[in-house]
Amino acid sequence: MAAAYAKIKLMFRNKEMRGYIGAATVFAMVMSLLLFLAFKEIPETNNDIFKVIVGMLVGSLSVVIYTFIGKNPEELESLKAKNEALEDKVAAMVIEKDKLEKLLRDTQTEVIDKLAVSGKNFKFEVKK
């Protein structure tokens, strides 16, 4: 019994599994409600309230379908925002890389000019 409880508890920690279970529950409720309406008639006193509740459940079917096919609108938007932030960071890194390459080229040119025999700052001195 404890092992089964631990397994169920672990299953509900998983975000995707919770989404699938919730979506399946809503889907089953809507289908059972439609079956119920096929065989029973709702009394006139509760008709309006029942229509509102059924409308809300049917309206939530789009989220249920998104969950079943593996798409979560909020998760998609957060991934898009994260992707844009990463693209901005990559652009900034490319600019910094270009600056470092220019600095390296300038430093190499300066070292070559100072150390080369044919450089403009070369002074030939004979040591005695």
C-alpha positions in Angstrom: 0.0 0.0 0.0 2.8 2.4 0.9 4.6 1.6 -2.3 1.5 2.4 -4.4 1.0 5.7 -2.5 4.6 6.6 -3.1 4.3 5.8 -6.8 1.1 7.9 -7.1 2.8 10.8 -5.2 5.8 10.6 -7.6 3.5 10.6 -10.6 1.8 13.8 -9.4 5.2 15.6 -9.0 5.8 15.2 -12.7 4.4 18.3 -14.4 3.5 16.6 -17.7 1.8 13.7 -15.9 -0.3 16.1 -13.9 -1.3 17.8 -17.1 -2.2 14.6 -18.8 -4.3 13.4 -15.8 -6.1 16.7 -15.5 -6.8 16.9 -19.2 -8.0 13.3 -19.2 -10.3 14.0 -16.3 -11.9 17.1 -17.9 -12.3 15.2 -21.2 -13.9 12.3 -19.4 -16.2 14.7 -17.5 -17.3 16.4 -20.8 -17.9 13.0 -22.5 -19.9 11.6 -19.6 -21.9 14.8 -19.4 -22.7 14.5 -23.1 -23.8 10.9 -22.6 -25.9 11.9 -19.6 -27.6 14.6 -21.7 -28.3 12.1 -24.5 -30.5 10.0 -22.1 -31.8 12.4 -19.5 -33.6 15.7 -19.7 -32.7 18.6 -17.5 -35.5 20.2 -15.5 -36.5 23.8 -16.4 -35.5 25.1 -12.9 -31.8 24.1 -13.3 -31.6 24.5 -17.1 -29.8 27.8 -17.2 -27.2 26.9 -14.5 -26.6 23.6 -16.2 -26.0 25.3 -19.6 -23.5 27.7 -18.0 -21.5 24.8 -16.4 -21.6 22.8 -19.6 -20.4 25.8 -21.6 -17.5 26.4 -19.3 -16.5 22.7 -19.5 -16.7 22.7 -23.3 -14.8 25.9 -23.4 -11.9 24.3 -21.6 -11.6 21.6 -24.2 -9.1 23.6 -26.2 -6.7 23.6 -23.3 -7.4 19.8 -22.8 -6.6 19.2 -26.5 -3.4 21.3 -26.3 -2.3 19.2 -23.3 -3.0 15.9 -25.0 -1.0 16.9 -28.0 1.8 18.2 -25.8 1.5 21.9 -26.3 1.1 24.3 -23.4 0.5 27.9 -24.5 2.1 29.5 -21.4 5.2 27.2 -21.8 5.4 28.1 -25.4 5.4 31.8 -24.6 8.0 31.4 -21.9 10.3 29.4 -24.3 9.9 32.1 -26.9 10.9 34.8 -24.4 13.9 32.7 -23.2 14.9 32.2 -26.9 14.9 35.9 -27.5 16.9 36.6 -24.4 19.5 34.0 -25.5 19.6 35.5 -29.0 20.4 38.9 -27.5 23.2 37.4 -25.4 24.6 35.7 -28.5 24.6 39.0 -30.3 26.4 40.7 -27.4 28.9 37.9 -27.3 29.7 38.3 -31.0 30.3 42.0 -30.5 32.6 41.3 -27.6 34.5 38.6 -29.6 35.0 41.1 -32.5 36.4 43.6 -30.0 38.8 41.1 -28.5 40.0 40.0 -32.0 40.7 43.6 -33.0 42.5 44.1 -29.7 44.6 41.0 -30.4 45.4 42.1 -33.9 46.4 45.6 -32.7 48.6 44.1 -30.0 50.3 41.8 -32.5 50.9 44.6 -34.9 52.5 46.8 -32.2 54.7 43.9 -31.0 55.9 43.2 -34.5 56.6 46.9 -35.1 58.7 47.2 -31.9 60.6 43.9 -32.3 61.1 43.6 -36.0 64.5 44.5 -37.5 62.7 46.4 -40.3 60.3 48.1 -37.9 60.2 51.9 -37.7 61.3 52.0 -34.0 64.3 49.7 -34.5 67.6 51.1 -33.3 70.8 49.2 -34.0 73.2 49.5 -31.1 76.5 47.7 -30.8 77.2 46.5 -27.3 80.8 47.1 -26.1 
